Amino acid sequence: MAYADRETHLSGSARLSTPIGSVPIPIASTVHQWLRDHPASPQAAIWTGLGTQPSRWRQRGYDDGFTPHNAIAYLRSLRDDQDHPAFEYLRRTPEQIKTPVRLRAEEERIV
């Protein structure tokens, strides 16, 4: 997990720290740069670096692993189980979080 916060005194520069785990430098740098490029935006940015589990997707029959297309197909296969954690995750995620999967699920009225 990476955590970058904006120093609010003097220079207004951002600093980067990695208190938990290890985040590859290119990702940490991207998060850090984004924070610096958006001075009127949030005071902090957190990147959890959650990965997908390609083997799990392949076990479900999706040979190319996780893709937005495969995620939508999987959600369609669960339509009769609206209590499934996948639907709960999409319903509980804040509206401002717009991933390709969420946008498509909303467009297709899956959630």
C-alpha positions in Angstrom: 0.0 0.0 0.0 1.3 3.4 -0.8 0.2 6.6 0.9 1.0 10.0 -0.4 -0.1 13.2 1.4 0.2 16.8 0.6 2.2 19.0 3.0 0.0 22.0 3.6 2.7 24.3 5.1 5.1 26.4 3.2 5.8 24.8 -0.2 2.6 22.7 -0.6 4.8 19.9 -1.9 3.7 16.3 -1.6 5.8 13.6 0.1 5.6 9.8 -0.5 5.8 7.1 2.1 5.1 3.3 2.0 4.0 2.3 5.5 2.7 -1.1 4.6 4.0 -3.6 2.1 5.9 -2.8 -1.0 4.7 -0.9 -4.0 6.7 -0.9 -7.3 8.4 2.5 -7.8 6.7 3.3 -11.1 3.3 2.9 -9.4 4.3 4.9 -6.4 5.7 7.6 -8.6 2.5 7.7 -10.7 0.3 8.1 -7.5 2.7 10.7 -6.2 2.8 12.7 -9.5 -1.0 12.6 -9.7 -1.3 14.1 -6.3 1.2 16.8 -7.2 -0.6 17.6 -10.5 -4.0 18.1 -8.7 -3.2 20.7 -6.1 -6.9 21.6 -5.5 -7.9 17.9 -5.2 -7.7 15.5 -2.2 -5.2 16.0 0.6 -4.1 12.3 0.2 -4.1 9.4 -2.2 -4.0 5.8 -1.3 -3.1 3.0 -3.7 -3.8 -0.5 -2.5 -2.4 -2.2 -5.6 -5.1 -5.0 -5.5 -4.3 -7.5 -8.2 -6.6 -9.8 -10.1 -6.2 -13.5 -9.7 -5.8 -14.7 -13.3 -5.9 -18.4 -12.3 -9.3 -17.9 -10.7 -10.6 -16.3 -13.8 -9.2 -19.1 -16.0 -10.7 -21.7 -13.7 -14.1 -20.1 -14.4 -13.5 -20.5 -18.1 -12.2 -17.1 -19.0 -9.0 -18.0 -20.9 -7.7 -14.4 -21.1 -8.1 -13.8 -17.3 -9.7 -10.7 -16.0 -11.0 -8.2 -18.5 -14.0 -5.8 -18.2 -15.8 -8.0 -20.8 -15.2 -11.1 -18.8 -16.3 -9.4 -15.6 -19.6 -8.4 -17.2 -20.1 -11.9 -18.5 -19.5 -13.2 -15.0 -22.0 -10.7 -13.5 -24.6 -11.8 -16.1 -24.1 -15.4 -15.0 -25.0 -14.3 -11.5 -28.1 -12.3 -12.3 -30.4 -14.7 -10.3 -28.2 -14.2 -7.2 -28.4 -10.4 -6.5 -27.0 -11.1 -3.0 -23.7 -12.3 -4.4 -20.7 -10.3 -3.1 -19.9 -9.1 -6.6 -23.2 -7.2 -6.8 -22.8 -5.9 -3.2 -19.3 -4.6 -4.1 -20.6 -2.7 -7.1 -23.6 -1.3 -5.1 -21.5 -0.2 -2.1 -18.7 1.4 -4.1 -18.9 5.2 -4.0 -20.5 6.7 -7.1 -17.4 8.7 -7.9 -15.5 5.5 -8.5 -16.0 4.9 -12.2 -14.1 1.8 -13.4 -14.7 0.3 -16.9 -16.6 -2.6 -15.2 -18.8 -0.4 -13.2 -19.6 1.9 -16.1 -20.6 -1.0 -18.3 -22.6 -2.7 -15.5 -24.6 0.5 -15.1 -25.1 1.0 -18.8 -26.4 -2.5 -19.1 -28.5 -2.2 -16.0 -26.8 -5.2 -14.4 -26.7 -3.5 -11.0 
